[in-house]
C-alpha cells in the first residue's frame, strides 16, 4: 500500500496539470480579441450619393489652327519706280481705298503731260481734217474735184481720227501709271505683313503688304470622319485659346475630303466679329468643341469617381456597409458631374468623396447623403478632411 500512494499522487498531479493546460488553451487570445475588435470598427465615416439622370449635350471635340478668312496680297503695279513713302505697318487697321505707300511720280507725270500734249495736237489735226472733208463733200456735186482728190481727203480724216484715238489711249495709259504710284488698300482689314522699304526700286508684281480682309479670322479644325457626319453648317463652336480665354464661332463649311492618312477632315468655322480684338491671332493653335442636341445620361459627382491603374472606379456601398470597388466607363463631363456610361445602376449608393482613402472590402459608416458640393469624411483616429465646396 505504501508503494502505491506515491504513484497515485503522481498520476493525480498529471491529471490536474492537464486539466489546467486545457483550460488555458480554451481561453481567447487577448491579441486576437483586439484585432477582431479593430476589424469590426469602421475605417471612415463617409457621405453617400446616388447617380441621377441628367440632360447633357453631345460634344464633338476638335483642334486646329486659326487663320485669316481671306488674305489679300498687295503689290507694286508700276514697274521700275522708286518707293518714296510707306504709311502702313503690321497690325494697322485700314479702310478700303486708304493710301498705304507711294512711288516717285515725277517721271510718270512728265510722260502724262507729254501724252496730253500729243493728244491736243492729234485733236487739232483731226478737227482740221474733218473740216477739209466737209468742204470737199460740198464741192463734190459741182465737179470741181475729182473722185481721187475727194478720196484723199476722206483718208486724211480717217488717219487723223486714228491718231487722235491713239493719243487718247496713251493719255489713259499714263494716267493709269500715275494712279499706280499710289498703293491703296483693296478692302477694309488689318495689315498682317509688310515688306515695303522706302528707297527700293521694285519691279511690277513685287509684294508690299498682306491684308486680312475685313479683319476676319476662321478656325480650320480637324474632326474625325465619324464626327464629320454629325456636323452641319450653322452649328456653334466653342474655342479655348492658348491663354485660356474663350471665343465662339459658327460652322461655315465642311471639307469635301477626308485625309487618307489621319482619317480626319477639316471644318471651317467663322469666328465672331470681335475675335480680332481678343487674344486670337492668325497662326495660333486652338482646341474646342461643338455642342449638339442634349441626351439623357446617368451622372455622378466627379469626386465619386477614382482613377486607378488607368481605369475609372466607383466605391459602391454594400448592404453590410462595406466598400465594393466597381469598374465603370465614364463619358461626358459637365461642371462637377460626369457621365457613367456603364457599370452602375441608379439604385446603387456610392461613396461621394474620399474614395482614395478606401479600399475594396473596407467597412465604413454611412451618414445621410449630402449635396454633391459638400461631404463629411472623418477617420477612426479622429482625423478630419475639410469639405470641398
TAMO-V707084 format. One line per field, one symbol per residue. psi: psi as a letter, one per 30 degrees, with the letter a starting at -180 (. if undefined). Layout:
psi=???
//
This chain:
psi=eeffeeeeeeeeeeeeeeeeeeeeefkkkeeeeeeeeeefkkelklllllllkljkkkkjkllakklkekkkkjlkekkglkkfkkgllkfkkllkfkkelklkgeeeeeeeeeeeeeeeeeeeeeeeeeeeeeeeeefeffgfklfeeeeeeeeeeeeeeeeeeeeeeeeeeeeeeeeffjjlkflkakkflkfkkkfkjklkfkkelkkjkggklljjkkllfefeffllkflkkjkklegflklllkkekkkfkkkfefgllkkkkkllfgeffagkkkfkkklalkkakllklkllkfffkkjkhglklljkjlfgglkjkkklklblkjbglkkjfkfklffkklkelgffgllkfkklkklkkllffllkjklfgfkkkkkj.
//
